[in-house]
Amino acid sequence: MRPRLRHEGDDVPIDLNDLDDRIRAGEIPGHAQLRHAPWTGNEFVPLSQLADLADAFDAPRARLGAWFAARRLPVASTVTTLVVLAFGLLQLFSVVLPLGDEGYVAVQSFYGSLATGLEALVFDQRVLSPWGSQLAHAGPMHLFPNLAVLGYCGFRVERALGSRGYGLVAAAALFFGVLFIVLFQRNAVIGSSVLGFGMWGAQLAIGFRYGDGIPPRQRRFYGYGNLLFFAVLVGASLYQETTSHVAHLGGFLGGVVATFGLRPPHVVPRAVSGRQGVVALAVIGGLSVATLLIGPVVSRVPVAAWWPAETIVLEDVGATLEVPARLLPEDGRTHVVSVQGMPAWTTSQASEEFVFCGLDTLRWERALAGDPLTGEDLASHWGRRLQGSAHPVEAPAPRGPGWTSHALEFVDAEGDARYLLVEQHLLRGRYLNRLGYVVALDGEDPGPRAELFDEVVSSIVVGEPPTLAAARDEHLRNDASPRIRVELAAALHDVGDFEQADALYALVIASEGDQTPRAVSERLDMWRLHPGAFPRTETPWFWRWLEDYPSDRSIQQDGVLYLAAVGDCAGARLFHEGLAANRPDAVELVSTAGAVLSCEQGR
């Protein structure tokens, strides 16, 4: 009598060779019944009870089909989804929970500390942040879509691969996701989308790897059956500016790699299934440890952490810097933040630590007093931003000739050190180049960012201030124009090049054109400000201008102040009295009188 197979209401004849192949392919389950006289007599017996078919049922696809048929409860995916949900709800409802102000701040601070990325792993050594980051979300529109993906895809993955397979996919997704974040993304990441995309990648890969071994009723949930889901999932995230596509890609690849590299215990022969289960646990542990080591390893390879430095031209500062590409914005701008009006660079947008480079244009009276931003002035300048009292500490060596170095430590009300400020200054004329950084203090240790920022500081090349560079360019195009000569002379004066400035002013004055009065005024003001920078003569060049314009308060004041400064008290008194006679109401008489008196008393 020909063998007959009873399955799903059908009772059909069957060839034993075809039966063996179909069992191995996972097409016929163990509860189907066979009647074959040599094996079962005249009775129908479940296939799983027949010793002659044991090898066929031990084939990978047959075991996978049996696994699906068992309908085991997906404990791992359910617990994971519920944990993410619980943490998400606590974060969302912390505003209305009776936690008090301190409790609310503590909860928000805790969730903020869960973010992972370059800063967390390389600088702050928060090695557990990869796992913690999956529990924090930016709001309900971030939490619930992520939960839907994680719950649905995770259920399907565990349904196919089991709890150990689910764990391996999760570990691989997190490892690759965090690795991609640390290597390729500047800002920190939160949200369970890394795990969600890992599960979705595994769900696709399961369909491609096991194909027809998946029972027909389950097959539509895997492989090509999820491409529409993919289009919706990825398409929705493409238009969200805060989406970390790098993290999604890493998680997705992790899920795919884990699925194709995994041999779950239920798809290998029973004789080695126990050993394969141990291997799966070992790989999960290895990936978890590897995730812990991403930060320490990357920090040992600066080019991986920061990428090659780029030369940044700061036109408004008149300087160039070598800034690690990782600290630069992606839109081509030279910097992403501005601190105290200066270009600055941070290791992430949320960081309170930064390196800066700026240019202050001072009033001459302030510049002549020397470096104006020292001691209390520097502390006051930064005090509001760094929120603490400051005291000086040992400063690093100056950047080079002409530079001065300063360092302040800012402490809170309890006396605990919070920030270290390091500034390097280069004063040229009335231009003050400022360069430095602010880092948080961990005890007395300035932390790892200081080393990176020091490299940026050491790379500066200071050029001409923007105003002088622009004046030089214009002078090159038209060097005969008196107006352009005056503007270049003024720019040279501002940078402290008195000799060239004086020569240009003299040329314009000698031309006796429409720019001559301006040149006289500005040149005389320069001589008044820097009397020791010019050789003294018995009859200075401006003498005739003082005689010809006795009512010009500006010229008379500058002339008297210069003469008094170089010790020509008689000349100073002469022109002071002339101004008093012609302009008795001039407010400048106060300063000219004081200068004459000081000169005569000094003699």
C-alpha angles and dihedrals in degrees: 000000000000116000114260129204124210113198134148093350095313124115107192138156114258138194110232093223091052089046092054092050094047092049090052090049089054094243097121119048126218094251091065111106130233131197111199115150097220090053108025107014111218095330131094109240128187110260092231089066095057114098092202090064097044093101091051092052089050091063115112097247093044091053090047090053090050089050092055091046092055091065095209119194109260096231099165097051092043094050092045093050092047092050091051089047093050094050091044094052092048089053093047096046098040086099093064100031115104093251099128123227094291093046093049092049090048092051093048091046090051093052090045090055091056094072114113132206142091096325096044096047105030102033107022096033092222092160094174093055095097089067095036092052090065090062099053125075137181096235144312093298087056098042104046100046089048090049091051092053094042094047098044099039093039091053091052093047094050089044088060105030104026129231094302091049089049090051092049092050090049093049093047093046091051093046095050094038094052092042090055091047093051094045102039112018130071102199131063122260134219131176139074093260091106089063091039094054090044090055092046091050090050091048090056093044093050090061093050095045102043100026112160091013087080112086111259093245091055098038096086091064094063139056115357090005088078100049092097089050087051092054092052094043098048095035092056092051097047093075097048110097094204094052114118102221089175091059092046092051092049093049092047093050090047091056092048094047092047092050095050093042095044127094105188115211091248095060098052128072113285091243092067101027093099092052091046090053090055090049090052091052090048092052091048089052092046093051090047091053091045089055089054090053098050094091098046093044096048091047088060091057106057095184089057092048099042106015118221116320119254126215107245119199112208102198094181090053100038094231142101128221136188103233122181108251090232090068094053126092118252095235096072097259117140094234139007102212138036121214122192087344093305130113109258140180129211135186089240138358091254095051121113091201121085148156118230142188124192147152125229121198108211134196110256092241089059096041092051090060089066129245101002098194104070136112114346093005092058092045091050091047093058101026098094094049097043093039102217146080117276136217129179121258133182109299126214121253115288116268092245144305111340094016125116124203128216135178131186131183116212117209132189128235091278091055095251115143111245109167141015118213119197119183132178117199133197114187115199114171104309094335117101115196110204125196130166149095145249121223132176116248122234099195102308094330114105090209133233096295091070091066092052093045091049089059091053091048092050092054099063120126112190118211133174119312112262094251093054093044091052092047091050092050091051091047091053090056095047114011095166097062112108091208092054091046091054092049092049090047090052091050091049090050091052092054092047100254094133097163096059092039091053092049092053093047089051091053092052093046091050091053090061093210134138091288094054097091090051091048091050093050096046094042092050091047088053092050090049092052095046108027094160094056095072133060114256118237132186092244111025120215093253095056095099091048090056090049095045097045107039091156097053100105096193096051093042093049094049091046094050093046092050094048091048091048093054093045101256092135095163093054091045092052092046095057093037090058090045091054090047091053095048100035108023090166095055113127088209089074089079093062095039092050091050092049092051092048093049091048094051093044090048091057 
